[in-house]
Amino acid sequence: MTIALPSAGVCDDIDNQLLCRSMAPECAMGARGRTELKDAKMPELHKNLIAGEWVDGEAAANINPSNPNDIVGHYARASAADTHRAIAAARAAFPAWSRSGPLERHAILRKAADEILARKDELGRLLSQEEGKVLAEGI
């Protein structure tokens, strides 16, 4: 099991121009505080997993609340149709899950827990950045 994580970008406001490192070489604050990229590739869009398929959507920036110039990542917004597909997929998967035994469920959940614990520092930093909290609260 793998968990896709965004690469954190760090922006500095210098002479009313934003110089971004990690996410993009050049960017400027756009309408309503969203970052728009200029002459640079769009950072990776983290897609939604629906029925075993990665699905695109309109990009939405996740911004650090303690530093609005710090973009944690760009994520796909699910449409109403995407939401309905995801609910239908969950309903379709439920019978097989409900027939699985406790040992099988334990193995699946243990694998997820092991992955989270193996990446706790990385996940803690991202949670702290995303929520605008101190590192100790993220980990």
Residue, then its C-alpha position, 0 to 999 in steps of 0.5 A: m500500500t502506498i499513500a500519495l503525499p504532496s511535495a510541500g512548496v515554500c514561498d517568500d513574499i519579496d518586493n510584492q513578488l512571490l518566489c517559490r521553491s519546490m512547487a514551482p519556479e515562479c508564481a504569483m498570488g491570484a484571485r481570492g488568494r489562490t496561487e497561479l503559476k506563471d511560465a512554470k509547470m503546474p505542480e502535481l495534481h493529487k487525484n481522487l481514487i474512485a472505484g480503483e481509478w485515479v480521477d482528475g478534477e478542478a485543481a484546488a490549492n490546500i493552503n497553510p492557514s498560518n502562512p497563506n503563501d505556503i501551498v501544501g498541495h493541489y488536489a482534485r475537487a470531486s464533482a457531484a457525479d464523482t461523488h455519486r460514482a464513489i458512493a456507488a463503488a463503496r456500496a458495490a464493495f461492501p458485500a465482499w468486505s462484510r463477508s471477509g473474516p476478522l483475520e483478513r480485515h486485520a491484515i488489511l488494516r495492519k498494513a495501512a497502520d504500518e505504512i502510516l507509522a513508517r511515515k509518521d514524521e513525514l505525515g506529521r510535518l504535512l499535517s502540521q503544515e496543512e493545519g497551521k499547527v506546531l510540529a508536536e501537534g502534527i505528530 
